[in-house]
């Protein structure tokens, strides 16, 4: 039930409508911006009402603009009734109808570096923002908005929106108030530096500026974010974490990292979460995070006293960790700052702070190129997200993943990636449960030999060495054998495994 703690001006109650009524503001062909980042802080009721209306006969296909992926109440509900025309800049492959539409071409998907999207909206590159839908914890008397656990690109979307719908979600703890730091960069040629010089610096407002006159309607909600539990660390993830800690300690011993560890960034998902949690067993203290997403491990490390400051665009705790937050909000509030996506992922800030970037690829090749987006080169899986922002600009850039997938039938290390999101110019360190390949300062062939030796699973080493031998016959700075570069992927499509089906007993390159 909405009350004065959530709607802090009497006139706001006059704007409360049903979700069905709010959905009437959205018509065919509109660009609709939504709050949130990953399944956190995104609106739910209005898009579900729109999906029902489309199913009942309303002609409406819209372009969905967000921070990153959102929950099924937006992507799945609208995609399965044919209500999505286009999607930017990221989506969740867990929403199967959206994934199917993108990969069969019925939904136009434009994959983008997440740091780019807000400023390109500001520049007018993609046209108008017809409607912005904001999930909020509360609305202040002046019309400014208390956001929830996910910001994304909503500050820029609201700035340009012709109409604004606010979903006030009573399940969001009011204790989040004050955690946000909303800052919008000026456009060139009047842009100045983003004045963040340490992880915890606050440079903006705790509220999203909007104004009473710009809020068209308010919808009451109590639907929880569709956040899933993460898998417990498995043996491979634990081993990867151990390798990571050893590598960072090694860098400190040789003076390439300061004694006070530089801020860290971590990608999304169970593997990334498990690797980050491995820092709990390290000697490192007073750690800092400058990242886009803050997952369970961050909250656990704050609770342990390992992390003192964390900055992100959103946090997506599991139900268990959400309860941890609600029991002790002051502990986490003093340590966490939530920022707009173009600030959390700003190349300028990432480079200034010296962020150690850690992400998880689908595959990487022997020369150091990584594929984060396309399965077998064509099937879109989520999108590049913020990994390019951090991997291009980080002080250290680390890709970590188990060396195999699908029960050992797929090698994460391949002769050549089928889609290159990160070239060899942006990658430095690769870690699997097998070991660490630090390829800084190495020529292509030296990179290849090190990656195979340190990161590839023993079941695939001979194939990779054999490919390198064949490629070297062609000579060239980065030897490539065009006939055989994708043999491993082709094997998988034909036989269900990347393992060589016809050759055995190949020799290693010396």
ROVO-675952 format. One record per residue: x, y, z of N, C-alpha, C in turn. Coordinates in steps of 0.1 Angstrom, whole numbers, plus 5000, padded with zeros to 4 digits. Atoms other than C-alpha are relative to their C-alpha. Last residue first. Layout:
BEGIN
XYZXYZXYZ...
//
This chain:
BEGIN
498849974991559347274700500450144999499049915005555847234686501150025010499949864995554146934700501050084992498749964993553646614680499950155004499349885006550346464670501150045009498550004998549446114683500750114992499550024987545846084670501550005000498550004999543946194640500449975015499350095010540446104629501550005002500750135002537846234654500949914992499750055013539646534669499549864998498950095001537946644700500249954986498949945007535646944697501249914998498849984992532646734706501150074991500449984986529046694694501250015010499950124992530146524662499650025015500250125006529346764634499949885009501249995007528847094652499749864993501150004990531547014677498750004993500250144993533946904650498950005009500750085010533347234631499849865005501449964999534247434663499249914990500650054987537447234665498650045001500250155000538247264628499349965013501250034992537847644629499649855000500249914988541347754619498849975008500150084988541947444597499750095012500750135002541647564561499649945013501549975002542547924570499249874998500350105010545947824586498450014997501350055000546948134605499949904988500350115009550348244616498649955001500950084992550348584633499649884991499849944987553448764618499149925010500849884996553348544587500250045015499249884996554548194579499150115004500549895009552147944562500850135003499550035014554047654577499650114991498649955002553547814611500549974986500149865003549747754608501450064997500449985014550347374605499950154996499050065009552447364637499650034985499049905000549947594655501149954991500549895008547147354646501150114998500050055014549147054658499550124991498650005005549847234691500149964985499649865001546147304695501450014996500749945012545146944687500450154998499450065012547746804711499450074988498749945003546647034739500649964987500049925012542946944737501450054996500750075010542546664763500150074986499250105007545246824784499449924989500250134993542947124790500949894993500850115007544447444776499849885009501449994998545547724800499249894994500549964987549247704807498549995002499450084989550747514777499450035014500250145001548347634751500549925012501450024997548347994763499749854999500249994986552147994765498549975003499450114993552647854730499750005015500750125003550148094715500649885008501350004993551548394732499349874998499750024986555048314720498750005008499650144998553748274685500349975014501150095002551948614686500449855003500350015014554848814702498949894998499750115008554848854739499550014986498749995006554949174759500549894992499549875002552049084782501450004994499549995014550948724776500550154997499849855000550548624812500750034987499249965011549148264809500050165000500049855004547948134842500950024988498949914997547147774851499750144995498750065004545047464844501150085004499650094989541947584863501349944998500950114999541847854837500449925012499950094989543448204837498949894998501150105001544248434809500249905011499850124992546248754813498849914998498650014994546949064791500249865007500050114990544049124767501549985005500649964988543349444748500149905011499449874995545649434718499450045014498850024992544949064713500650135005498850045008541449154702501249985009498849944994538349154724501249954992500549884992534949094709501250085006499049934991536348854683499450135006500449864999533848614669500950075009500949985011534648254658499450145000501449984996537648254680499250034988500549875004540748104664498650025005499049945009542947804674499650144996500150055014540647734704501050074991498849955008540947754742499949944986500149855000537547714759501150074993498949934995537547354747499850155000499749875006534147194743501350055007500150015015533346824749500450134993498750035006534646824785499949994985499550134995531246794802501349964993500850115005529747074781500649875004501549994997532547314789499349884994501050085008536347304791498650035004499450035013539247524803499149924991499550145001537247674830500549974986501050095004537148054826500549865002500050124993539148364835498849914997501150095004540048664814500149875008499950144997542248924832498749934995501250065006543049284822500149855000499850145003545449474844498749944994498550004996545449854846500549864997499550044987542049844829501550005001499549894992541050054798500649965014499249905008540349814770500750105008498950075005539249524793500950104991499050024989537049754814501249934994499649884992534949914787501149975009499149925008535049594766500450135006498650065000533649384794501050084992498949914997530749624799501449955000500149944987528149434781501150105002498749974994529449234751499950075014499449895006526049074744501450035006500049884991523748824760500550134992500250044986524548514739500250135008499749904990524148584702499649955014501149994990524248274681500350105011501249955005526548334651498950025010499849895009530248264658498750074995499650055013529847924673499950114989499850145000528148094703500249954986500650095011528548464699500449865002501449985005529048714727499449904992500949994989532248714748498549994996501449995004534748594723499150005012501050064992538448654732498650034994501349945003541548714712498949935008500449904990544848614729498750084996499349875002546748444701499550115010498650014996545848094712500850134998499250075009542148174711501550005004498949915004539648264737500949914991498850065005536148124744501150104997500550135005532848214760501249914996500350015014534748484780499249874997500150145004534648564817499649994986501250045007535848894831500049864995500150155001538249044855498749964994501250055007539449404852500049854999499650145004542049544877498749944995500850114997541149914878500549874995499250125002543850174877499349875003500050084988541750454892501049884999499549914989542450694863500249925013498649985002541950424836500750085012499350134999538650314849501550014999499850034985537650674855500749875002499249904993538250784819500349965014498650035002536950454804500950105007499249895008533650534821501449964998499350075011531850204831500950104992499350124995530550314865500949944989499049964990529950664851500749885005498949945007528150564819501150065009499150105008526150314839501150074993500450035014524750564864501049924992499849895010526150524899499349974987500650045012525550314931499950124990500549885008527850374960499549944987500450015014528450094986499550134994499050055009530450085018499750004985498849924999528450295042501149964991500249875005525250145029501250095001499950005015526449795034499950144994498750055003526949805072500350024985499049904998523950035076501449954997499849905011521749785060501050105002499049914996522249505086500350114989499750024986519349265086501050105005501149954993518049385052500250005016500149865001521349335036499050065009498849954993521748975048500050165000500450004986518148915036501250055009501049894997519149035002499650005014499149884997522148795005499150125001499250014988519848495008500850125004500949984988517448614981500749995013501050115000520448644957499150025012499850104991522048984955499049894999501050105003521949184923500249885010499750124994523649514929498949904998501150084994523549794905500649895009501249955006525750054887498849935006500650075011528749994909498850074995500849915009531050134935499549914989500450065013532449924964499150104993500849915008534350034995499749934986500449884992535849855025499150094991500349885008536049505011499650115008499050005011537749235032499850124991499149894998535749315064501150014989498850054994534048975064501050115003500350064987530649135058501249955007500349894991532049345030499849955014498649944997533549025014499850135009499350094991530148855017501350065004500749984987528349155001500749915011499649864994530949164973499450025014498650004994530648784968500350135006500050064986526848804963501450025006500750124998527049034932500249955015499650054987527949394926499249885004501050084992527549494890500749955013501449975004529249774870499049925009500650105009532549764888498750054996500649905009534949974909499549924988500650045013535549744938499650124993501049915006537949824967499549944987500150005015539949594990498950104996500449875004540849685026499850014985501049944991542749365031499650144994500349865003544649125008498950055009499549914990546148815024499550154998498749935003543948595004500450085011498950084995541248345015501450064998500250014985538348585011501249925006499249904993539748664976499949995015498750064997538248334964500950105007500150054986534848504966501349945004499949894991535848694934500049965015498649955000536448374916500250115009499250094993533148234927501450045001500349994986531248544916500949915008499449884996532948544882499850025015498650025001532048174877500750135006499550094990528448214889501549995001500250145001527648514867500649925011501250054995528548874859499949854999501150025009531949034855498849945007500350135002534349164882498749994991501350015007536049494886499849854997500350115008538849554911498650014993501450045001540349864927499849884990500849915009544149854931498549965000500550055013545649654960499150104993501449984999547449854987499449964987500350084988550949704984498550015003499749944987551049854949499649905011501249964993551049624918500450065014500949965011553949584894498650035005500249865001556449584922499150054989499149945011557749234916499750154998498650034997556349104949500950064990499649914989553049274942501449985003499949875005552649104908500550105011498850005008553348764924500250144994498949994990550648834950501350004993500049864995548248914921501150015011499549915010549248584903500050155006498650025002548848374934500650104990499349954988545448514941501549994999500249865000544248454906500850065011499049945010545648104905500050155000498650024995543748024937501150054991499849904990540548174922501449995007499849885007540947954892500250125010498650005005541347654914500350134993499149994989538147734933501550014996500149864995536247794901501050025011499349925010537447454887500050145005498650034999536447264919500850094991499650145003532947414920501650005001498750025007531947744937500349854998498950004991528247734947501349984992499550134997525847824919501250015010498850045007524248164921500449865004498950044992520648204932501249964992499850144997518448384908501149975009498650034998517148744908500249855004499850145004513848814893501449965001499150025011513349144912500249854997498650014998510449134936500849984987499450125006506949244927501550015002499350074988505449494951500749884995499550135002504149754926500549945013499650074988502050074926500549854996500550144999501950254893500549945013499450084991502450634890499349875002500850094991501550854862500949925008501350025006502751134839499149925008500550134997505751244860498549994995499650105011507151544842499649865003500749985013505251804862500449914989501450044999506451674895499250014987501049894999510051704886498649955000501150025009512651454874499150125000500849885002515951464892499049974989500249985014517151114902499150124998501350025006518151134938500150034985500550134997521351094958498749964994501149994991522851384938499649855004501349965005526251404922498950015011499949895008529951374928498750064995501349965005530451124955500050134993500349865003533950974958498550024996501149954993534050624972499650144998501250085002536250464946498850065007500050124992538850744946498749934999498550034998539651024921500249895010499850114991536151074907501549965000499149974989535751424892500049885011500950054990534451324857500850005013499750134994536551554836498949955010498849994992534951844817500249865006499850114991532451834788501350025008500049954987531552164772500349905011498649974995532552074737500150055014498949925006531051814741499450124992499750045013527951714761501250084995500349905011527851754798500449944987498949925007528051444820499450104990500250015014525051334842501150094993499249895007525651254878499949984985500449985014523451044901500750134994499249885003525150914933499750034985499849965014522850654949500850134998499050085005523150504984500450044986498749944997521250785000501149924994499949865003517950595001501350065005499249975011518550225001500250154997498649984995517150205036501050024989499749855000513750255020501450035005499849934987513749885013500350144999498649944999512349794979500250065014499150104995509249574983501450055001500050004985506949874981500949895006500050144996507849924944500150005015499550004986506850264931499849875006500550114992506550224894500650015013499250054988507150564878499349895007500850084991505950644843500949955011499350074989507650934825498949925008500950044990506551084791500849915010501249925002508651274765498949975011501350065002511851124779498850104998500549985013515151294773498649954998499749875005516351344809499450034986501049904995514451034819500350144995501350035006516550814796498950105005500049945014519750984807498749984993499949864999519050914844500050074986501349934998517650564835500250155002500049875008520850434820498850095003499950015015521450154845500150134994500149875007520350234880500049994985499450005013519649904898499850144993498650055000519149864936500650004986499850134994516150094938501449954999499950125008515850464930500249885008499150094993514650754951500049864993500450144999513050994926501149935008498850085002512951374925499749865005500050095012509451504921501249934997499749925011509851794946500049924987501049895002507951624973500350084988499949884990510151314970499050104996500049875008509150994951500050115010500849894995509950654967500150124990500450034986511550314962499150105005499649914990511450364924499749945014500350064987511250164892500650085011499050004989511350404863499449925012500750074988509550364830501149985010499150064991510750614803499249945012500450034987508550684773501149955008501449974999509150834739499549995014500550094990512950854741498550045002500649964987513551024708499949895010501449955000515950934680499550035014501050115002518950694680498650065000499750095011521950934676498949904997501150015010520451214696500249904989499749945013523751304713498950004990499949864998522251234747500450084987501349954999521250894735500050155002500550005013524850844724498550034999499549885007526050954758499550004986500649884994523850694775500450124992501449995004524850404751499450135005500349915012528650434750498550045000499649874996529650294785499650104989501049944991527649984778500350145003499349974987529649884748499150085009499149884998527049804723500849995012499150034989525049514707501050125001498749925002522249634684500849985013499249984989519349384683501350074996498849935003516549394658500950035012499849894991513949134668501450064996501349934998512548904641500150125010500149875007516148814631498750075001500750035013516048444641499750134992499350095008518748504667499349954987498749935004517248814682500749914990500349905010513748654683501250074995500450065013515048334699499750114990498850065006516948524726499649944986499149895005513948744734501249944993500749945012511748434736500750114994499950095012514248254758499350064988501349975005514748524785499949944986500950084991517848354801498550034995500350125008519748504771499149915008499850134993519448834789499649884992501250074996519749154768500549875008499650124994522249434760498749925003498850045006522249774743500549865004498649954997519649794729500150025015499550014986516549594717501550065000498649994999514249634687500550005014499549985013510749544675501550015001498749935000509549384707500450014985500049854997505849314712501350074999499649935011505648974695500050155001501249965007503648814723500350094988500850125003506648604735498750044993499550085012508948904732499149894997500349935013506849124755500549934988501449985002506648884784499750074987500750135004510148754780498650034997499550065012511949094779499249884996499849915012509949304803500449914988501249915001508549084831500050104989500950065009511348834823498750084999500650124997513949054840498949964990501049984991516349304826499249875002501250095000519549294808499050035010499650135005521749594805498849914999498550004996521149964811500649884995499850034986517849974791501550035004498649954996516350054758500149995015499750004985513349854745501550045002498650014998512149934710500350025015499249894995508449874707501549975000498650054999505949664688500950125003498949934993502249744694501349925000498850005009499049644677501150095006499449875002496649574706501249994991500249945013494849244701500650144997501549985002494349074735499750074987500650145002497948944734498550014997499550055013499149304729499449864997500849925010497049424759500449954986501450054999498449144781499250074989500050135006502049234770498649945000499949985015501349604778500049874993501349955005500149504813500050024985500850125000503349304818498650034996499650085011505349604807499149874999500449935012503549834832500249914987501550005002503849594861499650064987500650135003507549514859498550014996501550004999509949804862499449874995500849985013513649724866498550005003500549865001515749774898499250034987500049924988517749454894499550144997501350004994517649174868499950075014500250154998520749294850498749995007498750055005520749674853500149865004499550134996517549864860501349974993498950004990515550144846500549865002500350054987513550134814501250005009498950024991513550324782499649955013500450014986510750284756501349975008498850034993511350394720499750015015499449924990507850384705501449955004498849935005506950204673500750095009499250075010503350114683501250094996500650035013502050284714501049954990499050065009502850314751499349954987499149905005500750554771501049954990500649935011498050294773500850114995499550065012500450094795499350064988498649955004499850334823500449944987500149865004496150254823501350064996500750005013496749884824499950144994499050035010499249934852499449994986499750155002496550094872501049984990501050075009496750464881500449855000500050144999498350684908499049944991499450055013498851044896500049855000501049975011496451194922500549944987501150104999498551034950499050014989499650125007501451244938499049895001500450005014499551564947500549874992501450045002499851484984499649994985500849885003503651504983498649954997499849904990506051244997499550134997500449885008504850934979500050125009499650035013506750644995499650114990498650035000506750735032500549974985499249885001503450915026501549975001500349904990501650595018501050114999499249875000501450344990499650095011500849885000500050005000500950135000
//
